[in-house]
Amino acid sequence: MKQLQHIRYKLIGLCAGLAITMTAVMSPSMAAPEAERHVADIFDIFEPSNEQAIGAKEHDRIVAQYGGEYKQERLNEYILDIVLRIVFVTEKKNDPWRVTVLNSPIVNAFALPGGYVYVTRGLLNLARNEAEIAGVLAHEVGHVIARHGVERQSRATGLGIFGAIAGILTQNADVFKLGQTLGGLYLADYSRDQEYEADDLGVKYLGLAGYPREAMADFLQRLEDHAAFEQKKAGKDGQSGQFDFFASHPQTEDRIIRARGLADKADQKNRDYGREAYLKHIDGTRYGDDIREGVIRGRTFVHPDLRLTFDAPKGFQLINSSRAVYAQDRNGNRMTFDMDPRGLQGQTIEGYVQNIWTAKFNVKNIRYMDVGGSPAAYVRFNLKQNNQVRILTAVAIDRGDGNIARFLYTSKRRNSDLENLYVESFQSFRPITYDEAAEIKQLVVDVQTVGWGDDLDDLVDKMPEGQYRRDLFLLLNPEFKDREPERGDRYKIISG
């Protein structure tokens, strides 16, 4: 890599963190309009001279929302080398480029103006070889070089009324910034023409960098397979789009066909896909949730370090973030769970809800109750904002360790069945024992070799127990969809 030494770069990140963060509490005096302005200012009107400043300004926020930087011996340098190999064949090879692997199981990659490139460990887990990773990263480099981030509308997506309400009641600025989906944090959608241009540039850069040009289309197909797998797990077969790659990169079949056409027209050489190098670096990579920060099992959330667990309401899908745990149903009703490390501040639990947590709303009729053996307070009230009315159910639980556990449920309309589901949800909150916490193991990607006499069933049997473990194995090893494993084949399983 001596020829690339003149390319300036810096690998930046934060230590890993996900799910529940016990600091960074917003000042209680921060009003909703101020917080909304804070979010809206995330992307001001972009000027060319400001591109580097924009990326630098937003980097720490992006990294924090995606669980911090993921660090593994040799992996980070490996991904950085792939990006530098790509940018070396572009007109921006002398610009600074910063590459961060994010500690998130979400399958995602994106870039900010100024050469800030991000890829999640979830995406690295899914890829089949180095060329597929390079295809994704070449696409993102294409967005940066074409200045698509500068051309996008200066706004952050997904704030909505829920983000505003949750931000007020959690008194946490980062809740405002989460929006409604983790897939497109701070990023407005790209247009179809911008996606096509990034695909064109990506295929071009792949070939110039010595990678197979069809690798981009290969990984786009991998994303289609991943979407189908997620749909199947969620019981939503046939409902495309809900689990697409990420919100800012619309995933369509025509992009796959178009990318393959671009590759077919190009000069084809016998190029290395980098399968062995990829497997070497991906071996041992963390898979799924980081257990140090809490894990999701269906609609159950468990935090082994904080020793707590609870269930989301039936029909709700959980989402982990760096500041809170969220859940949503198909009708747009939502749940937020977080922890307030400031404690009761001299109040009773009822006084905490009325005078601290919901003080801005002058709520009445706070009810005392017991949740999991701990003192708790409960209130339901209406909130009108932006000409919309939401029914809020707020529950605070005094854990007795100086932290207040808080549930906030928002409904579009009053519904007794839904409210009963909320009660079941927060009543499920309880401490877990040390033995229960010790049973939660970190899942990792384990690269193995097919032995003598091994067939597909033998390999699948090595996966963790679960309803969809065969589907997951074939998602990670799609080459075995069309042929039987052969002795000496390398493959990925999930272990732990």
N, C-alpha and C positions, 0 to 999 in steps of 0.2 A: 504493500500500500504506500510505498515511498512517493509514487507519483501524485498521491492525493494529499501529501502533507501540507501543501500550501492552502488547502481548503480549511478555512477556520470553522471550528465547530465546538460545541459545548454540550455535554450531556447534563441536563438539569432535572431535578426532581425533588420530591418530598419523601419522607419515610412513609411506609405503608400505613394506611388507615382506612376503615370502611365502616359502614353501618352507623355506629353511635359515637359521636365525638363529645367529650365532656367539657369542651371549652368553647370559645368564640361565641359568646352570648351577646345578642344585640341589646343595646341600651333600651330599657323599657319605654323611654321617651320617644323612640324612633317611630314616627307616624307612617301609615301606609303609603301616602303619596311620596314621601321621601324615599322609602324603600323601592317603590315602583320606579322612581326616577333613577335610582341607583342601578336597577336592572336594565332599564332602557338605555342607559349610558354605556352599557358594555361594548356595543359597537357604535361609535359615533361615525359621522361621515368620514370615509376613508380618503386620505390624500396619499399620493405615492410616497411622499417623504415621511409619512407616519407609519408605514407598514411594519417596520422593525419594532417601533414603539408599541404598536397594537399587540403584536405577538408577545412581547415582553410583559406588557401590562396584564394580559389575560392568562399567561402561562400558569402561574401559581393557583389561580382559581380553577382552571381546568383540571390540573393535576389533583387538587384536593377533592374535587367532586368525583373523580374516577378512582378514589382510594389510594392516592399517592403513587409514587414511582415503584414499579416492580423491579427488583434487583436480583439477579441470579448470575453466578460466576460464568463469565464468557458470553452470556446471552445478550446483554445490552450492547457490548462491543460488536457482536455479530450483526445485530439489527442495524447498528450505526454504519457498519461497513457496507451493508446492502444499499442503504440510502446514499452513501457517498459514491458508491459505484454507479448509481443511477445519475446523480446530479453531475458527475464528472463529464457526462456526455451532453450536458445541456449548456445553454448560454449563461447559466447562473452558477457555474461551478466555483467561482471565486467569492460568492456570497456566503455569509454565515448560515449554517443549517443546524438545527437543534432537534435531536431525536429522543423521544421519551417512550419507554414501555410502561403502560399504565397497569396498576394492580386491580384489574377489573375482569370478571368473567364474561362481561358483555362482549359480543363479537363486534368490534368497532375499529375504525381508523379514520383519522381526519387530519387536517392541517390548518394552521392559522397564517395570516399574512406575516411576512418576515422570515419564512422558512422554518416554522415550528411544526414538526411532524409528530403525530401520536399514533400508537398502535397498542391495543390491549392484549394482555396475555390470553384472553378468550379467543381472539382472532388467531394468535400464534398456535394455540392448541388445535384449532380447526384445520389449519393449512396442511397440505400433504407434502410439500417440498419447498425449498428455498425460492424457486422460480415463482410459485404462487404468492408468497409473501412479497417478493419483488414486484409482482404485478399490481398488488394493492398499493404499495408504496410509490410505484411509478405513477399511478393514477393520482395520488395525493400530491406528488411533486408537480404533476401537470396542472392541478388546480392552483398551486402557488405561483408557478411561472406564468400562467395565463391570467393571473390576478383576479380570479373569480371571487375570492373573499372580499376584494376591494369593490367589486361590482355589485355584490349582494346588497340588499336593502339593509340599512343600518338599524338593525333591531335584534333582539334576542327572542327566540321562539318559545311558545308554551308557558308564558307567565300565568295568564288567566286569573279568574277570580279565586280559584283554589290556592294558587301560589300566594296571592295577596293575603287571604285569610289565614292560611297556615303560617305564613311568615309573621303575621301580627301575633298570633297566639303562641307560637313557639319562641317569639322574641329572638329569632335567630336569622341574621341577614342571609345566610347561605340557603335557607329554605326558599327565599324569594327567587334565588338563582337557579334552583333545581328545575322549575317548570314542570310540565306534565310528563315528560319522558326523559330518561337518561341518555337516550340514543342521540339526541341532537342538541346537547347543551351549548348554548350561546350561538348556535349556528343556524342561520336562515337556510331554507331549502335552496339547492342549486337548481337552475333551469335545465330542461332537457338538452338544450344546445350546449350549456356548460359541461354537462356530463359527457356528452359526445366528444367535445373538444378535449376534455381530460382523458377520455379513453383513447382518442387518437394520439395524443402526446405520450400517454403511458405505453401504448404498444410500440411507438417509435423508440422511446427511451429503452424499453426492454431489449429490443433488437440491438441497438447501438451498444448497450452495456453487456451484450453477450448472452442474454437469457432467451429462452424460447418465447417467441412473441405470442403464442397461444396461451401462455400461462395466465394472462389476465382473464380471458374467457373461462379458463378452467376454474379459477377461483370464484368468478361470478356464479358458476354452476354450483360450487361448493356452498355458496350463500343461499342459493335456492334450496338445496338439500337441507341446510340448517333450518331455514324457515319452515319447511315441511315437518321436520322433526319437532320443532317447538310447537307447531300447531297441533301435532298429534298428541304430544304430552298434555297440552291444554284442552284437548277434546274439541278442537275447532277445525277439524279436517274440512278443506274446501274454502275456508275463509282466508284468502290470501291477503298479504299486506300487513297484518298485525305484527308479525315478527320479522319484517324485512330488515336488511343489513343495518341500517341506521337511518334516522329520519331525514338527515340532510343529503342522503344519497339514494334517491328513488331507485328501487331494484326492479328491473323489468326484463322479460325474456328477449325483447328486441335488442337490448344492450349486449346480451350474450351472443346472439346471432351476428350482430354487427361487429363485435370484437373478434369473433372467429373469422369473419370475412376480411377484416384488416390484416389479421395474421396470415391468412392464406395468400393474400396478394403480395406479401413481403417475401424477400429472399429467404428461403428456409435452409438452415444449416443444421448439422447434427450438434445440437447444443445440450449442455448438461443442465438437468433440472435441479441438481443439488440436493437430492433426496438424503444421502448419507450425512452430509453436513447439517442439514436441517434436523434430522433425527438425533444427532449427537447433541445439538444445542437445546432441543426441546425436552430431552429426557430429564425427568424430575421437576418439570415446571408445575407450579401450583395449578390445580384445576378446581373450578367452581368457586364458592365463597371462601374467603380467607377466614379460617375458624377463629383467629385471634380477634376478629372484629364482628363475629356473629355469622350464622348461616341460616339459609332458608331451606326448609324441608316441606315441600308442598305449600300449605298455607300456614305452617308453623315456623316461627322465628325462635332461634335458640342462640344465646350468647354465653359461651362457656366461661369466659373471663369474668363477666359481670354476674354470671350465674343466675340467669333469668330466662324465661320462655313465655310465649303467648301465641295465640292463634289469631290470624286475620279472620274477619267474618266469612261465612260460607259464601262461595261465589266470587271472592276477591282474590286477586293475584298480587303477591308481594314483590316489592322492589327494594333493594338495598341501596343506600347512598351513604356518603361520607358524613352526613349530618343527622340523618333520621332514617326510619324505616317507613315505607309507604305501601299502600295497597289500594287497588281500584277494582271495581266490578265493571261489567260491560255496559252499565247504564250511566257511568260517570260518577257514581258515589265513591267517596274516598276515605281513607284512614291515614293518619300520621301518628307515628310513635317516636318520642324522643325523651331525653333525660335533662332535667334542669339541675346542674351541680350546685346551685346557690342555696338549695334547701328551702326550709319553711320561712327563713328570715324573721323569726320571732312570731310567726303566725300559727294558728291551728291549720289543719289541712283545709278546712272550709274557708278560713280567712285567706289562705294562700290563693285559692281559686278566685275568690271574690275581689280581693284587694291587690293582688299582684298579677296573676295570670290573665284574668279577664277584666281588669280594672277599667280599661278603655270603654267597655261596653255596658257598664253599670248593670250587670246581671243580678238577678234575685233568685231566691228559692234554691240556694245551694243545699244539696242533700249529703249527709254523712252516710258512709257505708263501709263495709269490710271487704277487701279484695285480697285473696290469698293470705289471709291472716294479718294484713297491713291496713292501717287507717287510710281511707280514701274519701274523696268528695266528688260529687257528680252534679252537672247542670246541663240542661238543654235549652237553647234559645235560638231565636231567628236573627239573621243578619242580612240587611239589605245593602247591596253595593253594586254600582254600575247597573242600576235598574233590575237587578236580579236578587231574589231572596234565596238564601240557603239556610237549612236547619243544621245547627251545630250541636254536637254532643261532646262535652269536654269532661275528661276524667283525670284526676290527679291522685297518685298513690305515693304515700310516704314510705319509702323503703327502709327507713331507720338508719341508713348509712350516710346521711347528708345529701342524698340525691332524691329527686322527685321524678317518678316515672309518669309520663303524660300521654294520654290517648286523645286524639281529636278526630271525630268522625264528621264528615260533611255530606249532607243529603240534598238532592234537588227538590224534594218534596217530603212532607211528613208521611210516614208509612210505618204502621205498627209492627209488621213483620220484619222490616229492615231494622227498626229500633231494637227488636228482640235479638237480632243477630249481633248488634253492637254490644248488647249486654253480655251475651255469650262470649264475645271476643275479649272484652276487658276483664271479665271474670275469670278468663283462662290464664291471666297473668299470675305467675308464681315463681318463687325462687327454685333453682334446681340444686341438687346435692353435688358434692365434689365428685362422687362416683359417676353421676349422670354427665357432668362436664367432661370427665376423663374419657368417657365412651365416644366423644365426638372427635373424629380423626380427620386430619387434613387429607383431601384427595389430591393426587398428583398424577401427571402423565408418566407412564412407565413404558419405555421402549424395550421390546423383547424380540426374540427370534423364534420362528416356527421350528419346532423339533420334529424328530422322526415320528411319523404316524399321526401327527396333529391334524385334526380337521377343523372346520369352522366352529362347530359346537364346542370343541375343546378350548378354543381361544375365547369364545364368548363366556364360557364358564369361569374364566379368570376375572371377569368384570364384577364389580359390586352387585349385590342382589338388587333387583328392581324390575319393574314391569316392562321397561323399554331398554333393557341393557343390550339386547341384540341390535336394536335400531341404533343405539349410541355407538356400539362397536363398528357398525358399517358406516356410520357417519364419519368416524375417525379414520376408517380404513376402507374407503369406497372401492378400492381395487378388488376386494373380495366379494363384491356384488355379482361379478361376472365370471369369477373363476374360484376354484378351491385353493386354499393356502398350500404353498409348496415349501419343503424343507429349506431353511436358510432365508426365507422371506422375513423382512423386518416389519413390525407392526406396533401400534400404540394401544395400550389398554389404560384404564383408570384403576389405580390401586390406592390403598389407604383405608 
